[in-house]
């Protein structure tokens, strides 16, 4: 079953020989392009800063984004836990008022 709601895009990361072909929802394209830009911007900056091969620097970039992802995930989890607890507290208060 073909998904007619998909578009095909190509992203170019660092100095990789071949771009990466992706089939994505059109509404997701902006995020994919921003991610591509973020990776390439950091890669270029760190290529100038560090004396290493392109693969070494790309590995550093991947590690940095993985670290940031895990930090954001942990923060989101804390917010979710807080909101869940707040919801339970509010439900208890409403029930006590009834």
N, C-alpha and C positions, 0 to 999 in steps of 0.2 A: 504494500500500500504506500504510494508516494504521498509525501506531505507537501502540498502545494503552497503552504504558508512559509516555507523556508527559502532563504536566499543563500547563495554561495558567495563567500568572501575569501580573500587571501590576506593573511597577515605575514609581515616580514619582521622577524625578530633578530636583533643584533646583526651580525654579518653572515647569518646562515645562508648557505648556497641556495636552498629552495624555500620558497614561502610555504606557509601552512594553509591548506584549503580547509574551510569549515562550512558546514551548512547550519545556519542559525535562523531564528525568528527575526524578522525585520526590526522589531522593537528592541532587540538585544544588540543590534549592530553598534550603536553608539558606545555601549559599555565595552564591547570587544575592541573597538578602535581606541578608546581611552586607555585600556589595559595595554594594548600594543604600544601606544605612545609612552606610557609610564615606564614600561620595561626598556624601551629603546633609549629614552632620555637618561635613565639611571645607568644603563650599560655604557652609553657614550661618555658620561661624566666619569664613571669609574675606569674606563679604558684609559682616560687621560691621567687619572690619579694613581692607579696601581700599575706596577710593572708585571704584567702577566699576559697569558694568552687570552684570546677571545673566550675560549671555553672556561678558563679559570674565572674570568670576570662574570660571565653569564651564570656560572655556578653561584657566585656571590650574590648576584641579583636574585636568582631563584630562592636562595636562602633568606634574603632580606624580605621578600614578599611572603614567604611561608611564615616567617617570624611575625610579621605584621598581621597576617591572617589569623594566626593563633591568638595574638593579643586581642584582636577585634572580636574573635569568637568568644573568648573568655569574658570580655566586657559585655557582650550581648547576652551571654548566658546569665550573668549577674543581674542585668536589667530584667530579663525574663523572669528570673526567680523572684525579684523584688515585686514585679507586677502581679505575679501569681499570688504571692503572699498578701499583697494589698487587696486583690480581688477577694480572697478568702476572708480577710478582715472586714471588708465592706459588706460582704454577704452576711457575716455574723452580726454586724451592727444593724443591718436592715431587719434581719430575723428577730433580733432583740426588740426592735421598735414595734413589731407587729403584734 
